[in-house]
């Protein structure tokens, strides 16, 4: 055994190994420590001298990590170094591990990359959330990103119910069917980490065995594999809206740095959730307006009651429900479903059979019969499981469970003072839990359904169609008007007069246009005249000066009413006030812009961090490089084989770190520095890139063809880097025994030039097309192909900063083609650029 102070190499190298923050240790073939620096010994709370002679597997098994046996076996079998990244749950750190086989065992270098990994994870979460629109999208992205980011083995997103008494499962990662059912709904009264996080609006961290003492109810729902848990509230507007629960299958310490990382991650998610809530609110408003407008159109289009109700339930199914039904009384006064909509026809048949076998009790609150009897609406946000479990008849209970009711609404269909039927809506999942706003929408739909029944009655008594239509529109508080077949407003128009304050003499003919906003007037008149000329439905939006002198926004819809011979009898139009929706949309756009700006600032700060970190690390790296070079020059001959191996390991590590820092610095600079545009001859950029690659090109004897490449609008340095990375990859990832051949071409596509860089290399599986553009993502081990995993990420950033896009076509074993677009010179500002010509076709090879 060798103590650190007795190593067979100079004291300066021993001091360097002891001073490095990386953990470095050596094992013999039996797994016994033969050397350890101070950092390695500190991992197990010992000194280097005390650690030498101890057995790794028997005495420090918990420090190995899950991947250690496979990686060490691969290194021994191949005789080559193996490098991998892993999460050590006992340390709570992400580690970069390099295992090097030597004649008397293994040499291992362990580097703590937690800070870099977490910064990358936050960047990925922020980027993913930038594409999430709805609340459900945000929750899904946070869940999918958080579980792997912190080394959890599973996770769940729980949302607070409308009554804020329960937590309801919205999504999960790694749960089985039984576990999903167990976590489907948790009462806040239960003493659980998630419940406490929701009640106290703060993160809760717990590990076994203390967790079962601190949370008495946890054992009732905890999986046997779960040893630690983190419950993280997502809060906006001062209230907890959801809780992210992350489960770990090993005891975790949750130190201050990890707690801060988790809090920051959920903070980013909470900001995105707030933006998504605004979007969902606006989206629900649009759905409400769409449903009501389409319902009005359906009622106006048909006087057949059954057809109208079928359309109405289908419309509700499309936008607001998983179940939709209209109940009407039969000859005995018993409410029966006459129109039912659901995606599954078998479930529709089940509902009909269920109602026939188990008629509603008028004394049972909330049932269709009760609503019919009382005329009162009924809202049940969540069907309590206990209510279903209490049903004694097993067949009845099984039928209700199969129909899958989660949330229910029953509202009366009222005509005058009479309740003539019931409209029922139901959802089947927590993602659609009804609240007061949904009840108001159901009541509006019910009013339209009731009006359909009234219209049928009016039709049966042969009342005038126009009177029925006016009563319908009056009930919906819309402004109705009529025009002559040639499109002029004549006669008494009470709705228009009340809306605008115009007299009959003022609005007749085309005088109505004077009530429009001056900026909308000409466009509206032209649109109306085109509709009249083509006998087509007219739809538009404009501002109208109403009776109090203010302008309000209106949606306009006018349809021709035809005679039996197909000629136009008159035009009937409706003005619907949409001012509140327009103002809400403007407010939403403003708030979205604010959030987008905040996300942009956050991204900029991350880029600045990467730039500063990669720049400031250059100096200590140069110091290490100089020292190791000095050791190699002066003392290499005095080292034994083991010492020279350690020295090569240090030199290789510093070279890889320098390459990584150079690429990271280049990547961050391309996002942080201002892009200066100029005319760039892409053929010259290719030539400069090939000069940088001349040694590799000569070594591979490769051939590069680039024909008639254009001048584009861009940054010469960045475009040279783009071609250098792509051509370098084509040379590097070549097939064994095949000379690399690359063709570079460009074709005009509108305001852009589309470039294609085609090679005959090893190709890429389509499953990895997206992954290859992500930072630090490698498809091959370093022992196969060198590199940092930043090359294609840099390429994509260059193209996107130039306003273009980049994509890939590839066939494994045949080669790859990278496509990207760059803005043409004539599409840039001409006063800032000087024109240049194209280059002719060129060929360059690695043979001299």
N, C-alpha and C positions, 0 to 999 in steps of 0.2 A: 504494500500500500504506500501511496505517496502523498504526503501532506503538501499544502499549497506552497509552503516555504522551502520545500525540498525538491521542487520541479527541476528536471534536467535541462533547463534553458535559462537564459540570462534573467537577472532580477528585474530589469526594465520591462521585459515582456510579461513577467509574472505580475508586476505592478499594474501594467495595462489591463491584463485580464481581470485583476481584482477590482480595478476602478471602473470598468465598463458597466453600464446599467443593465446590459443583457446578462441573463443567467447562463453560465457556461459550466458544464460538468462532463465527466467521462465515466463510463461504466465498463467493467470487464465483461466477458462472455457470460458470466453467471448473474449479471445485473447488480454487481457490487460497485459502489462509488469508489473510483480510484483518484478522482480529482473533482474539486468544486470551487468556484470562485465565491466571493462574499455574497453576490446577488443570489446565486443558486442556493447557498446554505440558508439565506434569510427566508426563502420560501417555506422552509419547514422549521424555522426558529432555532437553527443551530449555527455553530461556527463551521468554517470549512474543515478544520481539523477534526471536529466532532462528527462531521458527516462522512468523511472518508472511512471506508470499511463497512459502512451500513448497507443493507440490501434494500433496493428501491421497491420491489414488489411486495416483500414481506412487511416492511416497516413504514412505507409511505405510499401504499396502494392508492389512497384517495387523491394523490397529487398527479397520477399518471394521465387521467383523462380517457375518454371513451375511445379515441382514435389511436392511442399510443401503441397497443399491441400490433395492430395491422401495419402501422407506419414503420415501426422498428423491424418487423419481419420483412417488409418490402426492402428496406435498406440493406439488411443482411443478405437477403437472397440475391439482390441485384448487384451488390457491391458498389452502389452509387448513392450519393446524398439524396435524401428525401425531405422535402419542405412542405409543410401544411399549416393551416390556421385552424384553431379550435377554441372553444369556450370552456374555461375551467370553472365549474360551478363552485368549487370550494374556495377559489380565490375571487370569484366574481369578475374575472378579467378575460379579455380576448387575447390570445397568445399566438405569435408566429414562431413555429418550432422548426428547427432544421436538425435532422439526424444524419450524421456522417459516419459510415462504417470505416473502421481502421483495423489494423492487424490484431490488436489485442482487445477489441470490443467496439464501443460506440462513443462518439463525441457529440454532444448535444448543445445547441444554442437556442435559448428561449427569449423571445423579445415581447414585451408588453405593448400591444398595438391597440389597446382599449380606446384611447382618446381618438385616434384616427378612425377606427371602426365606427365609433359612435357618431363622429362628425359626418361620415359617409352615410350612415343610417338616417340621420336627421335630414340630410340632403335628399335622400331617396324618398323619405316620407313626405317632405315638403313638395317635391316634384310630383309624386303620385296624387297628393291632395289637390294639386293645382288642376287636375282633370276631373275631380269628383264634383258632381253637381248637387245631387240630392243628399238628404240626411242619411239615407241608407247607404249611398255610395261612400260617404265620409266614414261612417262606422265600419264598413267593410274594409276600406283601405287602411284605417288605423289598426284594425285587428290583424289583417294580413301582414302588415309591415312590422308591428310590434312584437309578435310571437318570435320570429327568427332573430329580430334585432337584439333581444335580451336573453336568448337561449332558453326561452320557455318551451315546455313540451306541448302546451295547448293554451288556448285563451278563449274568452267569451266577451261579448258586448251586451250589456244589460241596460235597458232604458226604463226610466221611471214612468209608471202609468199616469193617466190623466188625473186620477184622484191622489196621486203621490203616496200610495200605500203599499205598492208592490214594485218589484223590479222584474221586467219581462225580457226574456231572451230574444235578442235581435239577430245575432249571428255567432258562430263559433268556429274554432279551428281545433281539430283533434278530438272532438267529442263523439262518443258512440250514441246509438238510438236511446238506450236507457238513461244515459247521462243527460242527453238533450231534454228528455221528458222531466228528469229530476230538477233541472235548472230552468225549465220553461217559465216558471213564475215563482219568485221568492218574496215573501212578505218582509217589509221593513222592520216589523216587530221581531223577527228572528235575529238572534245575536250572531251575525256573520260578518266577515271582513267587508264584503260588498255592501251590506246594509249600513254598516258603520260609516263607510266612505261616503255613501249617499246622504246619510243624516248629518254628518259633521262637515261635509264638503272639504275633505282633506284626504290625501293618500293614506292607505293603511297597508303596512307590511307585516307579515307574520310567518314564522317558521316553527316547525315541530321541534320539540314537544310542547313548547310554551303556547302554541296557537290554540290547542284544544282547551287549555286552561283559560286563556283570555277570551275565547269565543266558544261558549258552551254548546251552541247549536251547530258548530262546524262539522263535527263528526257525522251528523245525520246526513249531510250532503257531500262530504269530502270523498274523493276517490282514494283508494288505498295507496296509489302511486304518488299522490301529491304530498310533498314534504314542505313546500313553501308557497306563499301566495302574495301577490301584489294587487290591491284593489285601488284603481286610480279614477277619480271622478272627472268627468268632462263637464265644465261649467261655462255658461254664458248668461248674460243678463242677471248675474248674481245668484242664479239657481243651478243646481245640479240637474242635468238632463239625461246623463247616461254614466255608466261605470264600466271601465275596462278592467277585466279580471284576467291576470296572467298566472298560470300555475307552473310550478317547477317540481321535477321529480327528485331533486336533491335539496338538502337544507341550504338556504342562502342567507348571507349576512346582511345584504342590502346596505352597503356602506353609503356614506353621504354622497359620493360621486354618482353611484348608480341610482340612488333616489332622485338626485337632481336631474339625471338624464331621463328617467322615466317621467318626471314631472314636466320637463321641457317637451318631451314627445307628446304627452297628452295635452299640453298647452297649445301646441301647433294644431293638434286635432280639434281642440275646442274652438279655436278661431275658424277653422274650416267648417266646423259644425254650425257656427253662427251664420256664416255665409250661406251654407246649405239650407238653414231654416228660412232665411229670407227668400231663397230661390223657391223652396217648397211652398211657402206662403203665397208667393206670386203665382206659382204653378197651379196651386189649388184654386186661386182666384180665376185663373184662365179656364181651368176645368169647369168651375161653377158657371162661368159665363158661357162656355161652349155648350155645356149640357143644357142649360136653360134656353139658349138660343136655338139649339137643334131640336129640343123638345117643342118649342114654339113652332118651328118649321114643320115638325111631324104632325102636330095638331092641325095646322093650317092645310096640310097636304091630304089629309084623309078624314072622312066622316064615318068610317067603319070602326066601331068601338074595339073589336077584338084585334084588328090589324094595328090600330093605334097603340093599344096597350102592349102588344107584342114588341112593337118598335120601341116603346118607352122603356120596357124592362131590358131589352137588348142594349139600349143606350146607357142605362144605369150600370149594366154589367161591364160595358166597355170602359167606363170612367171611374165609377165610385163603389162598386160592389163585386163580391164573388157570387152572391145570390141576389136575385131581384124577383119579386112576386107581387101581383095585384090580386087581392081577395075581394070578391063580390058575393052578396047574399043570394042563396038559391030560393026556390019557392017557399021553403020552410023558414027562411030568414037566417040560415046557417052560413057563415062565411066559408067560401071555398076558393082555392086558387084557380083563377081563370087564365092567368098569364104568368109563366114561370121561366126564368132564364138562368142557366148555369152552363159551364163548359162541358160538364159530363151529363149526357142524356140519361144515364142510369140513375144518377142522383135526382134528376127531375122526376123520374118515374117513382123513385123512393119517396119523395116528398108528397106526391099525390096519394100514394098508397098509405103513407103515414097519417095524413090528414083524414083520409076516409076511415081508417081504423081507429084513430084516436082524435075525435072531434074536440075542438077548443072549448074550454070552459069559460063562459063570459065572466065568471067570478075570479078567474086567474089573472092577476095584474100583468099587463104587458103582452098578453096573447092577442092575436088578431081579433078574436071574438070580443075580448075586453075593450080593445080600442074602438071596435065597431059600436059597442054598447055605450061607452062613455064619451066617445068623441075626443079623447085625450091622446096626445102623442106619447110614445114610449122610447126611451134610449137606455140601452144596457152596454156601456163601453166594453166590459169584459164579462163573458159568461163564467161565473164561478164554478170551478171543477166540482165543488161540494154539492151544487145543485144537481148536476148530472149524476154524480155518484149516489145521491139519495133516491133516485128513481128505482122502485122495487122491481118493476117488470123488466127482465133482462133483455127481451126483444126490443122494447121501446127504448131502453137505455142504449143498446147497441146501434139502433137506427139513428139516434141523435148524435152519437159519437161519430158515426160514419159521415153524416152530413157536415160535420166539422164547423159548427158555429162558434166563432170567437167573439164577435161584436154584433149587436142587433139594433135595428131601428124599425119601429112600426108607427106609421102616421095615418090619420084618417083622411079619406077622400071626401071632402065636404063641398056640397053644392047648396048655397044659401045657408039654411039652418040644418040641413039634413046631412047625415053621414051615410054615404052611399057605398063605401068600400074602404079598403085598407091597402096602403102601399108598404111592403116589407123589403128591407135591405139587410144584408148580412155579409160579414167578412169572415175569412177562414184563417187568418194569420195575424200575429201581433203587429206586423208591418202596416196593417190598415186597421187601426183602432179608432172607432167613431167617437166624436165629441160634439159639443154644441153647434159648431159650424156645420158639421155633416147633418145634424138634425134639421137645421134651417134649410139646407139644400134639399133634403128629403121632403120637407113641407112644401117647398116651392114646386118640386116635381109632382107632388101629390095634388097641388092646386091645379097644375096643368092636366093631370090625369082626370081630375074631377071635371074640369072644363070640357075634356073630350067626351065624357059621358053626357054632360049638359048639351054639347053640340049635337050629339046623336038624338037627344030628345027634341031639340029645336028642329032638326032635320025631319024627324017623324011627324011633326006638326006643320011641316012645310013653311017654316019661317024663312025670311030672306037670308041668303048666304052672307051678304055683307053685314047684316045686323048681328049674325052669330059671330062673324070674324071680329067685329068691333067690340062686342062684349068680351071676347077672349083677350083682345089686346088691351082694352081698358082695365081688365082685371090684372094684367101684368104691368100696368103703369108705363106703357110705351105710347109714343105719339104717332098716330095714324093719319095718313093723308091719301088722297086719290088724285090722279091726273087723267086727262082725256087720252084717247088712243094715240094722239100725236105728241103727248108729253107735256101738256100745259096744265097748270093748276087753275081750275075754275070752280065756281060755286062756293058754298059754305064749307069751310074747313076748320071746325072748332078746335081740333087738336093742334094744328099749326098756329092758329091765331092765339091760343092760350100759351103756347110755347114761346113764340117770338114777339107777341104784342102787335103784329102787323094786322092791318085791316084787310078786308076782302079786296079793295081796290089796290092795295099795296102789294099783295102777294100773287094776284092773278097773273096768268101767262107765265113769264119767267121772273116776275117781281120777287118771288121767294128767294132768289139768289142774292138780293140786297141784304138779307139777314145773315149771310155767311161772312166769315172772316175774309177780308180783302185778299189775303195770301192764298186762300182756298177756293175763291169764287170761280175763277176761269177754269181751273182743273175740274171742279165739280160739274160745271155746266157741260164741258166737253164729254166727261164720262157719262152723264145722263143722256146727252144727245146720241152718243154711240150706242147705248143700250136700247134706246127707242128705235134707232135705225135698224138694229139687228134683232129686234124683238126678243132680247135676252134679259135675264135677271140682272139687275144693277146692284152692285155692292161697292161701297166706298166709305171713307171716314173723313169728316171735316168738322170745323168749329162753327157753331151757330151762336149768334147774339140772341140771348134769351130775353124775356120780358123785363128783367131788372137791369139790362144793359151789359151784363157780363157775358163772356164767351165760354161755352162748354163744349166738350168733345162728344161727338155722336157717331155711332155705327149706323150706316144707312143700308137698307135692303128694300128693293122694290121689285115686284113680280107682275107680269101681265096676266090679267084675268080674261080668259078666252070665251067667245060665244061657241055655240054648238058647231058652227061652220068653220071654226078655227081662227076667225078674225078676233082682234083685240077689242074687248068691250070697254076696259079701263085699266089703268095701272093702280095698284095698291102698294103703298110704301109705309115703312116703319122707321122712325128715328129712335134709337136706343141710346140713352145717356151712359157713356163709358168714361166719364171724367175721372172718377175715382180709380178705375183700372189704369188709365194713362198716367195719372199722378203717381200711383203706386209703382208702376213700371219704371218711371223716371227716378223715383227714390231708390228702387232696387238697383238700378244701373249705377247710381251714384255710390251706394254703399259697396257694391261689388268692385267698383273702381278703387275705392279706398282700401278694400281688402287686398286687391291685386297689387296695389302699390306697396302695402305692408309686406306681402309675400316677396315682392321684388327686393325690398330693402333687406329682408331676411336672407334671401339668396346672395345678395351682394356682400353681406357681412360674412357669410360662409366662405365666399370666394376670397375675400380679403384675408380671412383666417388661413386658408390654404396657402395663399401667396406668402404671407408673413412667415408661417411655419416652415414652408419649404425653403424660403430664402434664408432665414436665420439659422437653419440647421446646416447650411453649407459650410460655415466656418468650423464648427467642431468636427465635421466630417473630414475637412481638409487636414485638420490637425492629426486625426487618427491615420489618415492615408499617409501623411509625411512620416509619422513615427513608424508605421509598419514598413514603409519603403526603406527607411533607415535601418530597421532591424534586418530586413532581407539582405541589404547590401553588406552590412558589417558582420552579421552573426549567422547568416544562413548555413555556413559551412560548419559551425559549431553545434547546430541543433541535431538531435537525433530525428528519426523518421516521424515520431509522434510530435515533436516540437515543430517540424516543418509542416506537418499536417495542420496543426493549430494555426500556424502563421498563414498558410494558404486559405484556411477558413476565414480568418480575419480579413485578409486582403480581398477575397471574393465577396465577403459580406459588405465591405465598404464600397466596392465597385458597384454592387447591386443597389446599395442605398444611394450612391451618387446618381446612378441612372434613374432611380425612382424619384429622387428629389428634383432632378432636372426636368423630368417629364411632368411632375406635379406642378413645378414652378411655371413651365410652359403652358400647361392647361389653365392654371389660375390666371396667368397674365392675359390669355386670350379672352377671358371673361371680364377682367378688370380694366384693361387699357382701352382707351378710346380708339375705335376703328377708323383709320384714315384711308380713304378710297383714292385710287389712282388708276390709270390705264395699266393693265398688267398683261404682258404677252405670255400666255400660258406655255408656249413652247420653250421660252427662256426659263420659266419657272421649272419645267421638267428637266431642262439641261442642268440647272443649278442643283436640283435634287439628285440627279445622277452623278454629279461631281462628288457630292457628299457620300454617295454609295459606291464610288468607283472600285474600292477594294473588294467589297462584297460581290459586285457585278463581275469583276475580273475572276474572282475565285470560283464563281458558279458558272462562268462562261455564258451568262444569260443574254437574251436578246430583247431589246426594247424598241418597239415601233410606235411612233407618234406622228400622225398625219394631219396637216392643215389645221393646226390648233389655233383658236381665235384669240383676239385681245378682249379681255373682260374688264369689268369694273370691280376692283378689289384691292387687297393689300398684298404686296409682292412677297413679303416675308412669310405671311401666314399661308398663302397659296403654295409657296415652295415647300413649307413644312407639310402641307396636305399631300402633295405628290410624293415627297420623301417617305412619309409613313406608309402610303399605299404601295409604292414600288418596293420599299424595304420588306413589307409583309409578303409581297409576291415572290421575292427572292428567298426569304426565310422559310416560308411554308411551301417548299417545293417537294415534289414527289422524289423518292430515292431513285437515282439513276436517270432522271428526266431533266434535261436542260430547261431552266425556266424561260418562258416566252411571254411577253406582256405586250398587248396592243392598247394604245390610248387613242380615243377618238372623241369627236364632239359634233353634235348636231344642233341646229337652231330649233328652239321651242318657244315661240312667242317672244317675250321680253328676256328670255333666259337662253343660255347654252347648256345643253345636257351632255355631260362628260361620262364616258364609260372607260373603266380600267379593267381589262379582261386578262386573266392569267390562266395557266395550265397546271396549277398547283394541286394541293391535297383536297381542296374544297371544304365546304362547311355544311353540316346537317341543317336543314331548314328550322329545326326546333331551336337552334341557337341564334337565329338571325337577330333577334332583339337584344339578346344577352351580350353579344360581342361589342356593342356600342356603350356598355355600362362600364364605369371606371373600375379598374382592378379585376375585371372579369376575364379569366383565362380559361381556354378550352383544353389546354395541354399543360403538363407539368413543366417546371423550369428545366428539369433534366432533359426534356425533349426539345423544347424551343425556348431560347432566352427571351426576356422581355418583362415589362412592368404591368401590362394590362391596361395601359393608358393610350396606346397609339391610335386606335380607332375612335376612342372617346374624343381625342384631340381633333381628329378628322371631322367628326360630326359637329363639334363646336365651331370649327372654322367655317364649315359650309353654312350652318345656321346663322352665324354672325354676319355672313354675307347675304342673308335673305334667301338662301336656297334650302334644299332638302337632300337627304342622302339615304339610299336604300341598297339592297343587295340581292343578287341572284347567284345561286351556287348549286353545283351537283357534286356530292362527295366523290372523290377519286378522279374528277375530271377538271375541276377548276372553279374559279369564282369571278364574278363581274360586279364591281362596285360602281354604282351610278350616283351622280350628284349634279346639281344645277347651280350655275353662277350667273349673275345678272349680266346681260350683254352691255357693251360699251354705249350703244346708242340709246339704252334705256336709262342711263344715268344723266345727271345734270350736265348739259353740254358745256356750260361756262366754266365748270370745274375740271374738265378733262380735255386732254389733247388727243386727237385721233391717231391711231397707228394701224399698220396693215397686218395681214395674216402671215404666218410662217408656212413654208412649204413642208412637204412630207420629209421626215427624217427617220433614220434607223440607227440605233446604237447597240453595240454588243460588248460583252466582257472580254472579247478576244482582241489582243493587240498585236 
